[in-house]
Amino acid sequence: MKIPFLPLALSLLLALFLGLGFPALAQSPAIVFFVERVDLAAFPRLKVYLSVLDADGKPVSSLVKEQFEVQEDHLTPILPDAVQTDSNAALQVVLVIDASEGMIGQPLQQAKMATIRFLDRLNENDRVALIALGGEIDPSLDKFREGRQVDFGAPLQTYYQVLENLQAEGQTPLYLAAAKAVRLIARQPPGHRAVILLSDGWNEPEGLGSLEDVLRLAREERVPFYVIGFGRRLNLPLLQRLAYESGGLFWAAPSDADLSLLYGDIAQALRNQIVLTYISRLRADGKPHRLRITLQTAEGAVQTEIEVQLPAHMVTAEATLTPTLPQPTPTETLVPLLPSPTPPASVGSSAPWLVYPLAGGGFLLLAVLAFILRRKPATEWVCARCGFALKAAELTCPQCGESRKLPLRKG
């Protein structure tokens, strides 16, 4: 049987194109489920702060506590006590925009206007920093290139002035700028953190920095990248990896109108947080522990994890409700010291009737003291909730986390 040459050749070229020529594009997640931080201030009551967005970057609403599960290490998963939505969370954002030679003209003007509109949406509690790609990037957190970089805490007018006067120049050291953005956020107080990156995705000069190093740093510091692909030629595989593997999202903006709308959508998404509250069953042992949060959605179950470092011997408000435990007494046997024998009163003494009553009272006093100071057996305790046997020094039940305890009644 003769096989047509043209269809065969086209099939081989297509297989080469798909399998060898180009990297596969990252798959956009149906649900972006990302744990930002865990508040341990009221341990064992923990607060977990989450981002839950759909594939378009819109906040997922109407979530109830029955949709969540919390698993600590390898313990049995438990339901949270409450799930609340904070729709006005304070932002801590680094804006990274491409202002390299490839953005000369209209593209840079569009990027500047969209960034200015994002600044217009900020509240008084929001904090922002700015890095313009183009030219050299000093990785030091104490050095900011005048006219192209602004640290957190500057007056808002400073950011507007830098954007209005920004000019395109130089190459795009994307990895260095992205790593510096993450480190800048990491030294800020806890909050809703993110890097908003507008770029075509090309790192120049090649070999300067590493995408893997940026992703590792972003995962360690829990800083997601919200990436907007913008420019004449996009490096889609890099932009999508940076977004999805850091816990963020990716958009492509082909026009000025789309770019402005995207910045508005990102601002809205960042302001929404899910706050999950539950009672931990872990002990304050000063060791790291793994938390796994599961969310059941119409598209299926999604999970996110975080490692928390619990302090050792943490004193909490709930622990102060525990009654004071009896302290163990010394192990030595207490022997009362007997007075020296009193010489018998001579006949004709002035007060012979005082001698024997005083001696008898002294012996009685010593007997009472010996009874009080004798060693008492250690009291045994049990958990007031589940009846688990507890040691005297344990403040919380390792079985159920209850802080109340009762003395064990024998017989």
C-alpha positions in Angstrom: 0.0 0.0 0.0 1.4 3.4 -1.0 1.5 6.0 1.7 1.0 9.6 0.5 4.2 11.5 1.2 2.7 15.0 2.0 0.4 13.9 4.9 3.2 11.8 6.4 5.7 14.7 6.2 3.2 17.1 7.8 2.5 14.7 10.6 6.2 14.3 11.3 6.7 18.1 11.4 3.8 18.5 13.7 5.1 15.9 16.1 8.5 17.6 16.1 7.0 21.0 16.7 4.9 19.8 19.6 7.3 17.4 21.2 10.7 19.0 20.8 10.6 22.5 19.5 8.7 24.4 22.3 8.0 24.0 26.0 4.5 23.3 27.0 2.5 26.2 28.4 1.4 26.0 32.0 -2.2 25.1 32.7 -4.3 27.8 34.3 -5.8 26.4 37.6 -9.6 26.3 37.9 -9.3 27.6 41.5 -6.3 29.6 42.9 -6.2 28.4 46.5 -3.3 29.9 48.5 -2.6 30.1 52.2 -0.9 33.4 53.0 -0.1 33.2 56.7 -1.2 31.8 60.0 -1.8 33.9 63.1 -0.6 32.2 66.3 -1.2 35.0 68.7 -4.2 33.3 70.4 -2.8 29.7 70.3 -4.3 27.1 70.4 -6.9 29.1 68.5 -5.4 29.7 65.1 -6.4 32.0 62.2 -5.5 31.0 58.7 -5.6 33.7 56.0 -6.4 32.4 52.5 -6.8 33.6 48.9 -9.5 31.9 46.9 -9.9 33.1 43.3 -11.4 31.6 40.2 -9.5 31.2 36.9 -10.4 34.8 35.9 -9.0 36.2 39.1 -12.4 36.9 40.7 -12.8 36.2 44.4 -14.9 33.1 45.1 -17.7 34.1 47.4 -20.3 32.3 49.6 -17.9 29.8 51.1 -19.0 28.0 54.2 -17.0 26.3 56.9 -18.4 22.8 55.9 -16.4 23.1 52.6 -13.0 23.3 54.5 -10.9 20.7 56.3 -7.7 21.3 58.3 -5.1 18.6 58.8 -2.2 19.1 61.2 0.7 16.8 60.4 -0.8 13.3 60.1 -3.7 13.8 62.5 -7.3 13.3 61.5 -8.7 16.3 59.5 -11.1 18.5 61.4 -13.6 21.2 60.5 -12.9 24.8 61.3 -15.0 26.7 63.9 -15.7 29.7 61.6 -15.0 31.0 58.1 -15.2 34.7 57.4 -14.6 36.9 54.4 -12.6 40.2 54.7 -13.4 42.3 51.6 -11.2 45.2 52.6 -7.8 43.7 53.5 -4.8 46.0 53.7 -2.4 45.5 50.7 1.3 45.2 50.6 2.3 45.2 47.0 5.4 45.7 44.9 4.6 47.1 41.4 7.2 45.9 38.8 6.8 47.4 35.3 8.8 46.9 32.2 10.4 50.2 31.2 13.2 48.8 29.0 14.1 49.8 25.4 11.5 47.3 24.1 8.7 49.4 25.6 9.6 52.7 23.9 6.6 54.7 22.8 2.9 53.8 23.2 3.5 50.5 25.2 5.2 52.3 28.0 2.6 55.1 28.1 -0.1 52.5 28.4 1.7 50.7 31.2 2.3 54.0 33.1 -1.4 55.0 32.9 -2.6 51.6 34.1 -0.2 51.7 37.0 -1.3 55.2 38.0 -4.9 54.0 38.0 -3.9 51.2 40.4 -2.4 53.8 42.7 -5.7 55.7 42.6 -7.4 52.7 44.2 -5.2 52.5 47.2 -6.5 53.1 50.7 -4.7 54.8 53.5 -3.6 51.5 55.1 -2.2 50.1 51.9 1.6 50.0 51.3 3.3 49.9 48.0 6.8 49.9 46.4 7.8 50.4 42.8 10.5 48.9 40.6 10.9 50.0 36.9 12.7 47.4 34.8 15.3 48.8 32.5 19.0 49.2 33.1 20.9 47.9 36.2 19.1 46.5 39.3 21.0 46.7 42.6 19.8 43.6 44.6 20.5 45.5 47.9 17.4 46.3 49.9 19.0 49.6 51.0 19.7 51.0 47.5 17.1 52.3 45.2 17.8 53.9 41.9 16.5 57.4 41.9 13.7 58.0 39.4 13.1 54.3 38.8 12.7 52.6 42.2 10.7 53.7 45.3 10.6 51.8 48.6 7.7 51.2 50.9 6.5 54.1 53.0 7.2 57.0 50.6 4.6 59.7 50.1 2.0 58.7 47.4 3.0 61.7 45.3 6.5 60.3 44.9 5.1 57.3 43.0 3.1 59.5 40.7 6.1 61.7 39.9 8.3 58.7 39.1 5.7 57.2 36.8 5.1 60.5 35.0 8.8 61.0 34.3 9.7 57.4 33.6 11.6 56.8 30.3 12.4 53.5 28.5 16.0 52.5 28.7 18.4 49.5 28.9 17.8 45.8 29.1 15.4 43.9 31.4 17.1 42.0 34.4 13.7 40.4 35.2 15.0 37.8 37.7 16.9 40.3 39.8 14.0 42.7 39.9 11.5 39.9 40.8 13.8 38.6 43.6 14.3 42.1 45.0 10.5 42.6 45.0 10.0 39.5 47.1 12.7 40.4 49.6 11.2 43.9 50.0 7.8 42.4 50.9 9.3 39.8 53.2 10.6 42.4 55.6 7.2 44.2 55.9 4.7 43.4 58.7 2.1 40.6 58.0 -0.5 41.5 55.5 -2.0 40.7 52.1 1.2 40.5 50.0 1.7 40.2 46.3 4.0 41.3 43.4 2.2 42.7 40.4 4.5 42.2 37.4 4.0 43.8 34.0 6.5 42.4 31.5 7.0 40.6 28.2 8.9 37.9 30.1 12.3 38.1 28.6 15.3 38.2 31.0 18.2 40.3 29.7 21.1 39.8 29.7 20.6 36.0 29.6 22.1 34.1 32.5 21.7 37.0 35.0 19.7 35.4 37.8 17.5 32.3 37.8 13.8 31.7 37.5 14.2 28.7 39.9 15.7 31.0 42.6 12.9 33.5 42.2 10.2 30.8 42.6 12.0 29.2 45.6 12.2 32.6 47.3 8.5 33.4 46.5 7.3 30.1 48.0 9.4 30.4 51.1 8.1 34.0 51.8 4.5 33.2 50.7 4.5 35.9 48.0 2.4 35.2 44.9 3.1 36.9 41.5 0.1 38.4 39.6 1.6 38.6 36.2 0.4 40.7 33.2 1.9 39.7 29.9 2.4 42.9 27.9 4.5 43.7 24.9 5.1 42.9 21.3 6.6 39.4 21.9 5.7 37.5 25.0 7.7 34.7 26.7 4.5 32.9 27.8 6.1 29.8 29.4 8.2 31.9 31.8 5.4 34.3 32.7 2.9 31.5 33.4 5.4 29.5 35.5 6.2 32.6 37.6 2.5 33.2 38.2 1.1 29.7 38.8 4.0 28.2 40.7 4.1 31.1 43.1 0.4 30.9 43.9 -0.7 33.8 41.7 -2.4 34.3 38.3 -1.5 35.2 34.7 -3.2 37.5 32.2 -2.4 38.6 28.7 -3.2 42.3 27.9 -3.4 43.0 24.2 -4.8 46.5 24.5 -4.8 49.6 26.6 -8.4 49.1 27.7 -7.7 45.5 28.8 -4.6 46.6 30.7 -6.5 49.2 32.8 -9.3 46.7 33.6 -6.8 44.1 34.6 -5.2 46.3 37.2 -8.6 47.0 38.6 -9.5 43.3 38.8 -6.2 42.6 40.5 -6.8 45.3 43.1 -10.3 43.8 43.8 -8.9 40.3 44.1 -6.2 41.3 46.5 -8.6 43.0 48.8 -10.6 39.8 49.5 -9.3 37.3 52.1 -10.8 34.2 53.6 -10.1 34.0 57.4 -10.5 30.4 58.8 -10.5 29.9 62.5 -10.0 26.6 64.4 -8.7 25.1 67.6 -5.3 23.4 67.1 -4.6 20.0 68.6 -0.8 20.6 68.4 1.4 21.1 71.4 3.6 24.2 71.8 6.8 22.2 71.4 8.9 24.7 69.5 9.0 22.5 66.4 7.8 23.0 62.8 4.4 21.5 61.8 2.7 21.0 58.5 -0.9 22.4 58.0 -2.9 21.1 55.0 -6.1 23.0 54.1 -8.6 21.3 51.8 -11.5 23.1 50.0 -14.3 21.3 48.4 -15.6 23.1 45.3 -17.9 22.3 42.3 -14.8 21.6 40.3 -13.4 19.2 42.9 -11.1 19.4 45.9 -8.2 21.7 46.0 -5.4 21.8 48.7 -2.8 24.2 50.0 -0.1 23.7 52.6 2.0 25.8 54.9 4.6 25.1 57.6 4.2 26.8 60.9 6.8 27.1 63.7 5.2 26.9 67.1 6.9 28.5 70.1 8.0 26.3 73.0 6.0 26.5 76.2 3.7 29.2 74.9 1.6 30.9 77.7 -1.8 31.7 76.4 -5.0 33.3 77.7 -6.7 30.0 77.8 -3.9 28.5 79.8 -4.4 31.0 82.6 -7.8 29.4 83.3 -6.1 26.2 84.4 -6.1 25.8 88.3 -2.8 25.9 90.0 -1.4 22.4 90.4 0.0 21.2 93.7 3.8 21.4 93.8 5.7 18.2 94.8 7.2 18.3 98.2 10.8 17.3 98.9 11.6 13.6 99.1 13.4 13.7 102.4 11.5 12.3 105.4 10.8 15.1 107.9 11.8 14.1 111.4 10.6 16.5 114.2 13.3 17.7 116.5 12.6 16.8 120.1 13.6 19.2 122.9 16.2 18.2 125.5 14.7 16.5 128.5 13.6 19.0 131.1 15.1 18.4 134.5 12.5 17.5 137.1 11.3 20.3 139.2 12.6 20.1 142.7 10.3 19.8 145.6 9.5 23.2 146.9 9.9 24.9 143.4 8.1 28.2 143.0 5.9 27.0 140.1 5.9 23.2 139.7 2.5 23.2 138.1 3.8 24.9 134.9 6.4 22.3 133.9 4.2 19.4 132.8 1.5 21.4 131.0 4.2 23.2 128.9 6.0 20.0 128.1 2.8 18.3 127.0 1.8 21.3 124.8 5.2 21.3 123.1 4.9 17.7 122.2 1.4 18.3 120.8 2.6 21.2 118.7 5.4 19.2 117.2 3.0 16.4 116.4 0.7 18.8 114.5 3.6 20.2 112.5 4.8 16.8 111.6 1.4 15.8 110.4 1.1 19.0 108.2 4.6 18.7 106.8 4.4 15.1 106.0 4.8 14.2 102.3 1.5 13.9 100.4 1.1 11.5 97.5 1.0 13.3 94.1 -2.4 14.0 92.8 -3.4 12.3 89.6 -5.3 14.3 87.0 -7.6 13.5 84.0 -8.9 15.7 81.1 -12.3 17.3 81.9 -13.5 16.6 78.4 -12.3 13.2 77.3 -10.9 11.6 80.5 -7.4 11.2 79.1 -4.8 10.6 81.9 -2.6 13.7 82.3 0.7 14.5 84.0 0.8 17.2 86.6 2.9 19.5 84.4 0.7 19.2 81.3 -1.4 22.3 80.7 -3.4 21.0 77.8 -4.7 17.6 76.8 -2.7 16.0 74.0 -5.8 14.0 73.0 -8.3 16.8 72.5 -6.6 20.1 73.4 -8.8 20.8 76.4 -7.1 23.0 79.1 -9.4 22.0 82.0 -8.5 19.1 84.2 -10.0 17.2 87.2 -8.4 15.2 90.0 -8.7 11.4 89.5 -11.1 9.8 92.0 -10.0 6.3 92.9 -12.3 3.6 94.1 
